[in-house]
Amino acid sequence: MSSTILVADGDASIRALIKDILEARGYGVETASSPASAAALMARRSPALVLAAHGDEDDGGSLVHEAARLGLVTPVILLIAAAIDDPGRLARDCGAMAYLQKPVVRSQLEMLVRLGLAENELRSTATLQEARLSAAKAFLQSMLNADEGVIFLLDEEASVIECSGPVESLLGRDVGQCTGQSYPSLFSDAVSNLHEGAIAKARTTRETARIEEHRSGMVLETRVRPVLQGYTLSGFVVSIRDITTRRRGEVGLAESEKQYRSVFAGATDAIVLVDRERGTVMECNDAACRALGYDQAEIRGLAVQDLVAHPEQFMAAMAQGGKRVSYDYLKRKNGSSLPVELVMSYFTNAGRDVCILYAQDISRRRIVEEALREGARLYRAVVEDQTELICRYGPDGKLTFVNNAFERFVGQDEEDVLGRDFFSSMGSMDRRVLTEWLDRFDPARPVFDMEVRQVRSDGEERWISWTHRAVLNDRKSVVEIQAVGRDETEHKAAESALAQATQEKEQYRLNLEATFASIPDAILTVDSGLSVIATNSAAKSLFGFAEERSRGRRLEDVVGDDGNPCVQVLRQVLKTDKPVRGYEIELKTPAMGERMVEINCSPLVDKDRQHAGAVLVVRDISHIADLEKQLQQRHGFRGIVGRSGPMQDIYQLLEQLSSLDSIVLILGESGTGKELVAEALHYGGVRAGKPLIKVNCSALSESLLESELFGHVRGAFTGAVRDKVGRIQAAQGGTLFLDEIGDISPMLQLKLLRFLESREYERVGESKTCTADVRIIAATNADLRDAVRRGAFREDLYYRLNVMPVTLPPLRDRQPDIPMLTDHFLSMFAENFGKHFDGVSEEVMDLLLTYSWPGNVRELKHALEHACILSPGKTIELRHIRKDLVDQIRSGVPEQPAPAVEQGVPASFSLHRPGREDILAVLGECGGNKVQAARRLGIHRATLYRKLKAWGLDG
């Protein structure tokens, strides 16, 4: 039980004061600032006592009702302001246990809390006692109701305390009229004395008294049991039951025994009752006496072993509880024997195990069996010489007879075959069909024919035609099935060969038709008069006509002759008898509109090598043309992401340079992706299978860089403890990428120039000249022309490196690539971090498109990586972007050079965010395609959708 005290008062100081006082006394205290929160705490915790404020805003009386609604016994003490005139009456009206006036006095508070907790314990104890008393009454009532009769509980004076059951039907009174009455007075005068005497007997003997009376065709049994507490009589329990059914059952049992005796005595078969333990005859009927030649007195007590011809077999069967001995002999008194079938059953009578032995005379059956065996011999003589497979089996499939031909087919003797499952020699489908015929047998169809593929004993597969004929009994039920099988293998082979030849001929025809119909190119055949002979499905789709309406009609009537190039080509071929190949032209079709097609047409030659028409093949190459256009606008190239005009020029240039070995100098600001371009050049060329070695020239000192590039020998300088392979030697056959080439020293510039001129070099500390087949790709973000003018970079080396310069545009000049780069980096970080991102918000995309990105693609990547780490959801919001980056953009940093305008984008919004007129103009140029328009405008498509919706143009 909880001992928590709940204090509910809107005044926090009162709550704190009471809590401190009570917790100092060791009580657990919960507080609530309102009746609603107090009620919620009461529902969860069931406190032992509630101190509730009662005033204008607080209603302590509601908590009294809430405790009653929750079924709690918790007392409530009201906290009442001192200004209230009659606080006692108020507490009584609310149903509270007591009241405590504010300000709170410690002694009064502690006294009332002790009284309240004691009251709670008393209430809980009373509730528990009531529950136990109610349960005891329920148990007692359940026991009274469980009895089928009428139960009376009487005190020591025989007055009725409680009663249950069908009182009204037996006594003509209801339960209420019986309670408090003297038990004998409930009955008529004729019966009252009888019940009064039973009570007197039970009172005197202290044992149960029983009486039985017959009333209105019923037999009632009354039992009076005294109830004793030690040796003191406390009352009586009287039960009245209707035992009419039981009495009638006893009478019926006697009648059944009489009937059993009559059946036992009048049975025609011998019936003998045997004591299983002693093995002696207990009793037998008249038929047994007549069959064995004994009278009743002689056969009783006779050992059953003296009555059977095989006593050991019979006694063992009886000891094991056997049910039947199919064939044995009983020995008569005169020494003769009697063939019988013995059936045994068992029961227990008066503690003795009894075996009932039924002996049926089977002398006549033996004669019939001999006749049947003779018929079977004659039957076997007829079927043994037959070449067909002949067998018989029961409805369960077990073989009962086979002839010699069947034995030869299965390769086994009759003894091995009989009793086996005939169905198991068939396939699952054949077995199912045969069993269904037997399960749904119709006497009007006693014969069932089927062909089965079976394996002969030599392993050869044969076709057997089986004829199954059912043998019926007098009730039209199947008792056996005779099956005759004929080998139809040769006949089936001939039929199969004919069917296969026919099928192959038909298949050739269907294959030709299917091939003609399934070719994706439109095929149309005409005769010399330009009438349609045949078309395929692609032709019907391309020209928009039905095959059944086109065959036999002139082609001009079907497709029209208003400058149709297909009709013109057919006329030319029919006129010149020369084919037309690879003629590409735009064709206006009724089903698909303008399509780019390739036309091929050839003369049609008949069996006499005469020209009988022409075959037109029209191939739709519109998708090829679309792909060619799409290739001109690539969205990426070998790991480089971008679709803007400057990037398209870069892709085209890289594609030309990939297959060459020329030196390439990659120029561009830091973060523009110079290393990606070097990888694209290497892996797109013939050296892709060889190594790509990268060297950051600005990260090493002059001596270390020389050793890294050319390698060194042991002892070349202090710390050179072993030979070292240089980067040039490691890149043999591949590509050497020299990043930040503008930062190398003049001495290394000279050595590098020598290697570029002759492909020869010397390792540090060695005079031996080495050669290397290496392609050189260099990169720098410095202005090499200016470095040459200042004398910081050798002019001859500059001209040797500047064979094929590739200048990468900064990100501010390829603003349309920002959405695509954003999606690319989000996908990459989603995989790295195990998250999923749908994209960035409109506000973030607008911010990314506004910024000039001095750090180029690298800065964009790092900003998005920071946002992906912070974002918990699927969309990158503005709060996830680095605050310094957002502040820098919004503070209006000095403008970078204006980004280049993508081809097709109006110059009016190249330097500012596009307005309504700009957006509508680009939408018109893109044919209403919002995705394409957003790309051309350089804004996110979600931003475009939002602007159109605001202008009421989202439809």
DOSE-846975 format. One record per residue (C-alpha): x, y, z negated; residue in one letter. Coordinates in steps of 0.1 Angstrom, whole numbers, padded with zeros to 4 digits, always signed. Last residue first. Layout:
N
XYZA ...
//
This chain:
955
-0013+0251+0633G +0014+0268+0611D +0008+0302+0627L -0009+0320+0598G +0021+0343+0593W +0029+0328+0559A +0026+0293+0574K +0050+0303+0602L +0075+0316+0576K +0073+0285+0555R +0077+0261+0585Y +0108+0281+0596L +0123+0279+0561T +0116+0241+0561A +0134+0239+0594R +0166+0254+0579H +0179+0284+0598I +0204+0289+0625G +0178+0302+0650L +0188+0275+0676R +0185+0248+0650R +0152+0261+0638A +0139+0262+0674A +0149+0226+0680Q +0130+0215+0649V +0100+0237+0656K +0094+0224+0692N +0069+0249+0705G +0082+0248+0741G +0118+0256+0730C +0118+0290+0748E +0084+0299+0732G +0097+0290+0698L +0128+0312+0704V +0106+0342+0712A +0083+0336+0682L +0113+0334+0659I +0128+0367+0672D +0095+0385+0671E +0089+0374+0635R +0123+0383+0622G +0157+0366+0624P +0182+0371+0595R +0209+0396+0605H +0240+0398+0627L +0230+0373+0654S +0194+0383+0650F +0190+0406+0680S +0216+0387+0700A +0189+0362+0710P +0200+0325+0706V +0204+0307+0739G +0241+0301+0736Q +0251+0303+0700E +0262+0337+0689V +0297+0339+0674A +0298+0348+0638P +0304+0384+0629A +0338+0390+0614P +0337+0387+0576Q +0315+0412+0557E +0329+0426+0525P +0312+0409+0494V +0276+0418+0489G +0269+0410+0453S +0245+0383+0463R +0271+0361+0480I +0297+0365+0452Q +0270+0359+0425D +0259+0327+0442V +0295+0315+0446L +0303+0324+0409D +0272+0306+0398K +0282+0273+0415R +0251+0259+0431I +0228+0236+0410H +0205+0265+0399R +0197+0271+0436L +0181+0237+0439E +0195+0206+0456I +0165+0182+0461T +0164+0145+0450K +0167+0150+0413G +0193+0152+0386P +0214+0178+0404S +0247+0187+0386L +0270+0163+0405I +0253+0170+0438C +0257+0208+0433A +0295+0205+0427H +0299+0182+0457E +0279+0208+0478L +0303+0236+0468A +0333+0214+0475H +0320+0205+0510K +0312+0241+0519L +0347+0252+0508E +0363+0225+0529R +0341+0235+0559V +0354+0271+0559N +0372+0286+0529G +0362+0321+0540P +0326+0308+0541W +0307+0338+0556S +0276+0333+0534Y +0241+0339+0548T +0235+0303+0561L +0243+0288+0528L +0220+0312+0509L +0191+0305+0533D +0197+0268+0528M +0197+0272+0490V +0164+0292+0491E +0148+0266+0514E +0157+0238+0490S +0185+0213+0498V +0181+0178+0511G +0163+0145+0504D +0191+0134+0481F +0195+0098+0466H +0221+0090+0440K +0249+0064+0435G +0276+0091+0432F +0297+0081+0462N +0267+0071+0484E +0248+0102+0476A +0280+0122+0480F +0284+0111+0517M +0247+0116+0525S +0247+0150+0510L +0279+0159+0529F +0263+0149+0563H +0230+0167+0555D +0250+0199+0547T +0272+0196+0578L +0240+0194+0599M +0224+0224+0582P +0258+0244+0586I +0264+0236+0622D +0242+0265+0635P +0267+0289+0617Q +0296+0280+0640R +0316+0312+0640D +0314+0316+0602R +0327+0280+0599L +0360+0290+0615P +0366+0278+0652P +0393+0252+0658L +0419+0262+0684T +0434+0233+0703V +0468+0241+0719P +0482+0219+0747M +0519+0225+0754V +0523+0249+0724N +0548+0226+0707L +0576+0231+0732R +0568+0268+0736Y +0570+0273+0698Y +0602+0252+0696L +0618+0275+0722D +0607+0306+0703E +0621+0295+0670R +0600+0306+0640F +0608+0332+0614A +0622+0357+0640G +0594+0382+0633R +0582+0380+0669R +0583+0342+0667V +0563+0343+0634A +0537+0366+0650D +0533+0341+0678R +0531+0313+0653L +0501+0329+0635D +0496+0305+0606A +0469+0280+0600N +0491+0252+0614T +0488+0218+0630A +0512+0195+0650A +0505+0163+0669I +0535+0145+0682I +0533+0111+0700R +0560+0087+0691V +0583+0064+0710D +0614+0066+0689A +0652+0068+0695T +0681+0065+0671C +0715+0081+0673T +0742+0068+0649K +0760+0095+0630S +0745+0086+0596E +0742+0106+0563G +0706+0118+0571V +0692+0097+0599R +0699+0108+0635E +0673+0117+0661Y +0663+0111+0697E +0630+0116+0715R +0649+0138+0740S +0631+0172+0739E +0608+0167+0709L +0637+0152+0689F +0660+0181+0697R +0633+0206+0688L +0628+0188+0654L +0665+0192+0647K +0664+0229+0655L +0632+0235+0635Q +0647+0216+0606L +0675+0241+0605M +0651+0271+0609P +0630+0259+0578S +0596+0244+0581I +0564+0264+0572D +0549+0269+0606G +0544+0231+0610I +0516+0232+0584E +0506+0195+0592D +0530+0174+0613L +0509+0144+0625F +0532+0116+0639L +0513+0092+0663T +0519+0056+0672G +0545+0034+0689G +0570+0040+0661Q +0552+0060+0634A +0574+0045+0606A +0606+0055+0625Q +0594+0091+0626I +0583+0090+0590R +0618+0080+0579G +0628+0046+0566V +0650+0049+0535K +0683+0031+0529D +0692+0026+0493R +0706+0045+0463V +0701+0079+0477A +0702+0097+0443G +0730+0121+0452T +0733+0123+0489F +0738+0101+0520A +0749+0073+0497G +0725+0047+0512R +0712+0059+0546V +0685+0085+0552H +0651+0089+0569G +0643+0112+0598F +0611+0129+0587L +0611+0122+0549E +0648+0128+0546S +0645+0161+0565E +0614+0171+0544L +0633+0163+0512L +0662+0185+0522S +0641+0214+0533E +0617+0213+0503S +0584+0195+0506L +0547+0205+0504A +0547+0229+0534S +0556+0201+0559C +0526+0179+0550N +0535+0147+0569V +0509+0123+0583K +0517+0089+0600I +0491+0073+0623L +0501+0037+0629P +0494+0018+0661K +0461+0003+0672G +0448+0037+0682A +0478+0044+0704R +0458+0042+0737V +0436+0071+0726G +0405+0078+0706G +0420+0068+0673Y +0449+0092+0676H +0430+0123+0690L +0401+0118+0665A +0426+0115+0636E +0443+0147+0647A +0409+0165+0649V +0400+0152+0614L +0434+0167+0601E +0426+0201+0616K +0392+0202+0598G +0384+0239+0595T +0396+0241+0558G +0425+0265+0564S +0421+0286+0595E +0428+0271+0629G +0453+0259+0653L +0460+0223+0664I +0491+0220+0686L +0490+0189+0708V +0521+0172+0724I +0511+0153+0755S +0506+0115+0753D +0473+0115+0771L +0441+0093+0766S +0428+0114+0737S +0435+0148+0754L +0405+0148+0778Q +0380+0137+0751E +0395+0162+0727L +0388+0190+0752L +0352+0180+0757Q +0347+0177+0719Y +0363+0212+0714I +0340+0227+0740D +0310+0212+0722Q +0323+0225+0689M +0323+0261+0703P +0287+0257+0715G +0273+0244+0682S +0266+0207+0676R +0288+0198+0646G +0303+0169+0626V +0338+0155+0633I +0340+0118+0625G +0347+0106+0660R +0327+0134+0678F +0295+0149+0665G +0261+0163+0675H +0267+0160+0712R +0249+0184+0735Q +0262+0175+0770Q +0257+0139+0761L +0220+0147+0756Q +0217+0158+0792K +0232+0126+0804E +0209+0107+0781L +0179+0125+0795D +0190+0116+0831A +0194+0080+0820I +0160+0081+0804H +0144+0093+0836S +0159+0064+0856I +0126+0048+0865D +0135+0021+0891R +0113+0018+0923V +0117-0014+0943V +0099-0015+0977L +0098-0047+0997V +0090-0045+1034A +0069-0061+1061G +0069-0093+1083A +0104-0090+1099H +0109-0123+1117Q +0134-0150+1104R +0108-0177+1112D +0102-0183+1074K +0093-0146+1069D +0117-0116+1064V +0107-0086+1043L +0128-0055+1051P +0145-0038+1021S +0137-0007+1000C +0155+0008+0970N +0142+0039+0953I +0158+0055+0922E +0134+0075+0900V +0133+0107+0880M +0098+0111+0866R +0072+0139+0868E +0039+0128+0853G +0035+0095+0834M +0002+0081+0847A -0005+0100+0879P +0031+0098+0890T +0051+0127+0905K +0084+0114+0917L +0118+0132+0914E +0143+0117+0937I +0172+0092+0938E +0178+0070+0969Y +0201+0042+0958G +0197+0019+0988R +0175+0020+1020V +0174-0011+1041P +0173-0012+1079K +0144-0026+1100D +0143+0009+1117T +0105+0014+1117K +0095-0007+1088L +0124+0008+1068V +0114+0044+1077Q +0077+0037+1070R +0086+0023+1036L +0108+0053+1027V +0080+0077+1037Q +0055+0059+1016V +0078+0059+0986C +0086+0096+0991P +0049+0107+0987N +0045+0138+1008G +0008+0138+1005D +0003+0102+1015D -0018+0090+0986G -0011+0061+0963V -0039+0036+0972V -0052+0049+1005D -0017+0055+1018E -0007+0020+1008L -0034+0004+1031R -0056-0020+1012R -0051-0058+1011G -0043-0059+0974R -0050-0025+0958S -0083-0030+0940R -0074-0062+0922E -0040-0048+0913E -0054-0017+0896A -0038+0017+0903F -0016+0042+0883G +0015+0045+0905F +0040+0038+0877L +0018+0015+0856S +0006-0005+0885K +0041-0008+0898A +0055-0020+0864A +0028-0047+0863S +0038-0062+0896N +0025-0056+0931T +0015-0078+0961A +0005-0077+0998I -0004-0040+1001V -0011-0029+1037S +0017-0009+1055L +0008-0025+1089G +0041-0045+1088S +0031-0060+1055D +0036-0044+1021V +0054-0055+0989T +0055-0033+0958L +0080-0038+0929I +0082-0013+0900A +0113-0020+0880D +0108-0035+0845P +0108-0071+0860I +0082-0090+0840S +0056-0095+0868A +0080-0109+0894F +0098-0131+0868T +0064-0143+0855A +0052-0151+0891E +0084-0169+0899L +0084-0188+0866N +0047-0197+0871L +0055-0212+0906R +0085-0231+0893Y +0065-0243+0863Q +0038-0257+0886E +0063-0277+0905K +0079-0288+0873E +0045-0298+0859Q +0036-0319+0889T +0069-0337+0888A +0066-0342+0850Q +0030-0355+0854A +0041-0381+0880L +0070-0392+0859A +0048-0393+0827S +0022-0415+0845E +0049-0439+0856A +0065-0440+0821A +0031-0445+0805K +0024-0475+0827H +0058-0490+0819E +0052-0484+0781T +0017-0497+0779E +0024-0526+0756D -0010-0539+0744R -0020-0540+0707G -0050-0558+0692V -0062-0547+0657A -0087-0566+0635Q -0100-0545+0606I -0113-0559+0573E -0141-0555+0548V -0158-0524+0563V -0193-0518+0549S -0225-0525+0568K -0241-0540+0537R -0241-0575+0552D -0203-0573+0556N -0185-0555+0585L -0154-0564+0605V -0140-0532+0621A -0124-0534+0656R -0091-0515+0662H -0079-0514+0698T -0042-0504+0699W -0023-0491+0730S +0014-0495+0722I +0040-0472+0738W +0075-0485+0731R +0107-0471+0715E +0136-0494+0717E +0154-0502+0685G +0156-0540+0690D +0128-0545+0664S +0105-0523+0685R +0099-0487+0676V +0064-0474+0679Q +0046-0446+0700R +0009-0450+0694V -0021-0450+0718E -0056-0451+0702M -0088-0470+0705D -0115-0473+0677F -0142-0499+0677V -0171-0501+0651P -0187-0469+0664R -0224-0473+0654A -0213-0485+0620P -0198-0450+0614D -0166-0449+0594F -0157-0415+0580R -0129-0428+0558D -0119-0454+0584L -0118-0430+0613W -0099-0405+0590E -0074-0432+0582T -0067-0438+0619L -0063-0401+0627V -0040-0395+0597R -0018-0425+0606R -0014-0413+0642D -0004-0378+0630M +0021-0391+0604S +0037-0416+0629G +0028-0452+0628M +0046-0483+0613S +0035-0471+0578S -0002-0475+0586F +0001-0514+0586F +0013-0513+0550D +0029-0546+0539R +0010-0575+0524G +0020-0599+0551L +0051-0589+0570V +0078-0608+0551D +0058-0641+0550E +0049-0637+0587E +0085-0636+0598D +0103-0604+0608Q +0115-0588+0641G +0087-0562+0643V +0078-0571+0679F +0086-0608+0675R +0063-0611+0644E +0035-0592+0663F +0038-0617+0692A +0037-0646+0668N +0004-0635+0653N -0002-0614+0622V -0027-0617+0593F -0035-0600+0560T -0017-0567+0565L -0024-0541+0538K -0039-0509+0552G -0062-0501+0522D -0093-0508+0544P -0078-0544+0549G -0055-0555+0577Y -0057-0579+0606R -0031-0585+0633C -0027-0592+0670I +0001-0579+0693L -0008-0590+0728E +0010-0620+0744T -0015-0645+0730Q -0002-0680+0721D -0009-0676+0683E -0044-0662+0688V -0064-0694+0695V -0046-0717+0671A -0048-0690+0644R -0086-0689+0647Y -0089-0727+0644L -0067-0726+0613R -0087-0697+0599A -0120-0717+0604G -0105-0746+0584E -0095-0722+0557R -0130-0708+0556L -0146-0743+0552A -0122-0751+0524E -0131-0718+0507E -0169-0726+0510V -0163-0760+0492I -0143-0743+0465R -0171-0717+0461R -0196-0744+0454R -0176-0758+0425S -0170-0723+0411I -0188-0728+0378D -0185-0694+0359Q -0171-0695+0324A -0176-0663+0303Y -0154-0663+0271L -0162-0637+0245I -0131-0632+0223C -0137-0622+0187V -0113-0604+0163D -0127-0608+0128R -0131-0578+0104G -0169-0581+0102A -0171-0582+0140N -0143-0570+0163T -0147-0570+0201F -0131-0586+0231Y -0138-0596+0267S -0128-0626+0288M -0137-0637+0323V -0128-0674+0332L -0134-0688+0368E -0144-0724+0366V -0136-0759+0380P -0152-0785+0357L -0134-0816+0343S -0144-0851+0333S -0134-0865+0299G -0170-0873+0286N -0170-0843+0263K -0162-0820+0293R -0129-0804+0299K -0129-0769+0314L -0107-0763+0345Y -0089-0732+0356D -0089-0705+0384Y -0091-0667+0383S -0082-0663+0346V -0095-0628+0337R -0093-0600+0312K -0062-0607+0293G -0059-0594+0258G -0023-0606+0253Q -0033-0633+0228A -0061-0644+0252M -0038-0647+0281A -0012-0667+0261A -0040-0690+0248M -0052-0696+0283F -0018-0704+0298Q -0009-0727+0269E -0043-0745+0269P -0042-0755+0306H -0072-0779+0310A -0094-0760+0287V -0118-0773+0260L -0094-0789+0235D -0075-0757+0233Q -0107-0739+0222V -0105-0758+0189A -0140-0770+0178L -0155-0751+0149G -0189-0750+0165R -0190-0774+0194I -0206-0804+0176E -0234-0785+0158A -0245-0767+0190Q -0246-0799+0211D -0218-0809+0234Y -0219-0821+0270G -0196-0793+0284L -0219-0778+0310A -0251-0784+0289R -0236-0769+0257C -0222-0739+0276A -0256-0733+0292A -0272-0735+0257D -0251-0706+0244N -0219-0708+0224C -0208-0699+0188E -0177-0696+0167M -0153-0718+0187V -0119-0720+0172T -0086-0703+0181G -0079-0693+0145R -0069-0656+0151E -0089-0652+0183R -0121-0666+0169D -0139-0677+0201V -0174-0669+0213L -0184-0691+0243V -0207-0682+0272I -0214-0707+0299A -0232-0692+0329D -0269-0695+0334T -0277-0670+0306A -0309-0676+0286G -0294-0679+0251A -0272-0648+0254F -0299-0628+0271V -0324-0637+0244S -0299-0631+0216R -0290-0598+0231Y -0327-0588+0232Q -0331-0597+0195K -0300-0577+0187E -0314-0548+0206S -0346-0549+0186E -0326-0549+0153A -0307-0519+0166L -0339-0502+0176G -0352-0505+0140V -0319-0491+0127E -0322-0463+0152G -0357-0455+0141R -0346-0452+0106R -0317-0429+0117R -0341-0408+0137T -0365-0403+0108T -0337-0393+0085I -0349-0357+0080D -0327-0343+0053R -0334-0326+0019I -0304-0315-0001S -0306-0304-0038V -0276-0289-0055V -0281-0287-0093F -0273-0265-0122G -0246-0255-0148S -0245-0288-0168L -0217-0286-0193T -0191-0313-0196Y -0164-0295-0176G -0184-0272-0155Q -0209-0296-0139L -0232-0293-0109V -0257-0322-0108P -0264-0336-0073R -0301-0342-0063V -0304-0361-0029R -0337-0361-0010T -0343-0382+0021E -0373-0375+0043L -0389-0400+0067V -0413-0382+0091M -0446-0394+0105G -0465-0367+0086S -0446-0374+0053R -0427-0405+0042H -0406-0401+0011E -0371-0412+0000E -0355-0404-0034I -0319-0401-0044R -0303-0391-0078A -0266-0381-0078T -0250-0387-0112E -0250-0368-0145R -0271-0397-0158T -0295-0375-0178T -0297-0344-0157R -0296-0364-0125A -0325-0386-0137K -0345-0355-0148A -0340-0339-0114I -0351-0371-0097A -0382-0373-0120G -0392-0337-0111E -0388-0346-0074H -0413-0375-0077L -0436-0355-0100N -0439-0328-0074S -0448-0352-0046V -0484-0359-0053A -0489-0325-0069D -0477-0307-0038S -0442-0293-0036F -0426-0260-0045L -0435-0263-0081S -0408-0290-0085P -0381-0263-0078Y -0393-0237-0103S -0395-0204-0083Q -0368-0176-0084G -0361-0179-0046T -0388-0200-0028C -0410-0172-0015Q -0380-0154+0001G -0369-0185+0019V -0402-0190+0038D -0429-0214+0027R -0446-0243+0046G -0424-0268+0028L -0407-0287+0057L -0411-0262+0086S -0407-0232+0063E -0376-0244+0046V -0357-0250+0079P -0323-0244+0064G -0311-0224+0034S -0318-0219-0003C -0305-0198-0032E -0312-0195-0069I -0342-0218-0072V -0352-0227-0108S -0342-0262-0121A -0336-0250-0157E -0298-0255-0153E -0298-0233-0121D -0308-0246-0088L -0291-0242-0053L -0315-0256-0026F -0303-0270+0008I -0326-0280+0036V -0312-0302+0063G -0286-0300+0091E -0259-0286+0067D -0237-0259+0083A -0260-0232+0071N -0253-0239+0034L -0216-0241+0040M -0217-0208+0060S -0237-0192+0032Q -0211-0202+0007L -0182-0191+0028F -0200-0157+0034A -0206-0153-0003K -0170-0160-0010A -0159-0135+0017A -0182-0108+0002S -0167-0115-0033L -0132-0112-0018R -0140-0080+0000A -0157-0065-0031E -0126-0074-0051Q -0103-0058-0026L -0124-0026-0025T -0124-0025-0063A -0086-0029-0064T -0082-0002-0038S -0105+0022-0057R -0087+0016-0089L -0053+0022-0073E -0065+0054-0056N -0079+0066-0089E -0045+0059-0106A -0028+0079-0078L -0053+0108-0083G -0049+0108-0121L -0011+0109-0118R -0014+0137-0091V -0039+0156-0114L -0014+0155-0143M +0015+0166-0121E -0004+0195-0106L -0018+0206-0140Q +0017+0206-0155S +0033+0225-0125R +0007+0252-0124V -0003+0261-0088V -0013+0297-0080P -0038+0286-0070K -0065+0265-0085Q -0065+0227-0085L -0096+0207-0078Y -0109+0172-0085A -0121+0140-0069M -0134+0157-0038A -0170+0150-0024G -0173+0185-0009C -0202+0194-0030D -0184+0181-0061R -0153+0202-0054A -0175+0233-0048L -0194+0227-0081R -0161+0225-0100G -0147+0256-0083P -0175+0278-0095D -0165+0315-0092D -0138+0314-0064I -0112+0341-0070A -0085+0316-0082A -0081+0301-0047A -0088+0265-0043I -0065+0235-0036L -0090+0206-0034L -0079+0171-0046I -0089+0143-0022V -0089+0106-0032P -0078+0080-0006T -0101+0050-0004V -0097+0049+0034L -0122+0036+0059G -0111+0060+0087L -0145+0077+0086R -0144+0080+0048A -0109+0096+0050A -0122+0120+0076E -0152+0129+0055H -0129+0138+0026V -0106+0156+0051L -0135+0178+0062S -0139+0190+0026G -0104+0205+0026G -0115+0231+0052D -0088+0257+0057D -0096+0291+0074E -0119+0306+0048D -0109+0284+0019G -0102+0249+0009H -0066+0236+0008A -0061+0199+0008A -0040+0177-0017L -0045+0142-0004V -0035+0110-0023L -0024+0074-0014A -0017+0084+0022P -0030+0062+0051S +0001+0067+0074R -0011+0070+0110R -0048+0080+0107A -0040+0102+0077M -0013+0120+0097L -0037+0128+0125A -0063+0141+0099A -0036+0163+0084A -0027+0177+0119S -0064+0186+0124A -0068+0200+0088P -0040+0224+0094S -0004+0230+0083S +0004+0195+0073A +0029+0181+0048T +0041+0146+0038E +0054+0138+0003V +0070+0107-0012G +0069+0110-0050Y +0101+0108-0071G +0091+0134-0097R +0114+0160-0080A +0096+0151-0048E +0064+0162-0064L +0076+0196-0075I +0095+0203-0042D +0065+0193-0021K +0041+0214-0041I +0063+0245-0037L +0070+0239+0000A +0033+0235+0008R +0024+0266-0012I +0051+0286+0006S +0039+0273+0040A +0004+0286+0035D -0019+0268+0059G -0023+0239+0034D -0025+0201+0038A -0003+0182+0013V -0003+0144+0019L +0010+0122-0009I +0027+0089+0002T +0023+0058-0020S +0013+0035+0009S +0000+0000+0000M 
//
